[in-house]
Amino acid sequence: MSLSYSYLLFWFLVFALGAAIGSFLNVVIYRLPRGLSIVKPRSHCTSCGVRLRFVDLVPILSWVTLRGRCRYCGHRVSPRYALVELTSGLLACAAVFFYPGLPSIPVFLICAALVVAFFVDLDHMIIPDEVHVVIASCGVLLDLRRMLLQGLSGMVFFGETVGTTHPTVLTMAWPRSVVGAALGGTLFLALGYLAQMAFRRPALGLGDVKLGAALGTVLGPGYYLISFFLFAAVIGGVVGAVALLIRRRGESHYIPFGPMLAVAGIALVLAPEQMAGLILSRFIL
């Protein structure tokens, strides 16, 4: 019984911590694209300006108990705030489940940054550079850990034959994060170019290309990155097809690609082997 209680308590604490970070992510999502400080001023109602107390900021529960309204002015509060907190809590649990130990921290930070990318791009059609920096930094840290544990076997090797009379093969080892970033950025840059040629208008922003490069540092230059690329393209194709079916005649709306990249990125970062096997079995095998 005590073991079961401790087990449940552990996961509750992980979820609660993730949800609390999700509350901060809401601040980042609102302020970052507007050029506001994410530290000052303290959280307040955007309608009446009253500074919120601790009881107003309990993740998920505050929104539920207040029925989605401000305690002081009654202004309706978007359910997105509770959704982001719930999502962040679940992602924290998933990160600990798939990556027990210290690696769960950078993995969760990557997922949290992708949540920010999802909603900011959805609202403003931009992906802040801060998102790319967080993801790439965590990717490099994970790669450094891999190299410390695996040595040279955790790197990517390139060989080149030099000389004609006495040919010599020169081999150079590169970090997976560096090669993955280069390949990720190149893939999405090429996708944007092809899409622009096909649709006669810009289809991918530079922020999407940067996000592809940042996730390349995490996924490396192999099948995980290719699976992410394919998964994001499929999600984008499905969403685009649905949007074409339901839009009114004469309407032309640009659909941001960042949310699709964020969903695909979270799936591949959390469960790369499972997702890569599932995706590649549909496209290649």
C-alpha angles and dihedrals in degrees: 000000000000091000091052091047092049090048093053092043091053094054092043090055092047090050093045092051091048091048091050089053087048088060088057090047088059088058091049093048091052101039107031099068089045092056093244127141113264090209105045136080104028120248113294140164109276089213106048098014095230113153109246120237127220091264089058094052104053103130115256094340095071092053092047097046092046090047092235097304137111112262092222108040104014093237112158115255117211115251086228089085092061091040092055091048092049092047092048091051092051092047090053090054091047092050092052092044096051097034110033113194131015097339088069089072099062090037091056091046089054091051091047091052089051090053088055090048090050097056100033092052090045091054104033105015091236134104111213117233089234088071092055092047093052094048095044092046092052090046091054091048091052090048092051089052090050092051092048091052099038103027117204091347087073092061135079117250127210120189129198130182113229126190133022107225095044105013115204126194112225116199126198126191119216128186112257091231092059095047091043092052092051093048094043093052092045094050094053093041088055091045091052092049093050092046091050090051091049099045098031092232138073109287103173129040127219088250089063090051091050090049090052089052093047092051088047088067088058102039099037127218098295139080094311092063093044089050090051090050092050094044093050091048092051093049090048091049093050094046091046092050092050091048091053091051097050102037120102121251112275094018118124118189127176111227113210114234095205095086090054090049090049094052093046091044094052091049094050096042094051099041109012098160095046095044095043091051092049096046099042092048087061096046108028115011 
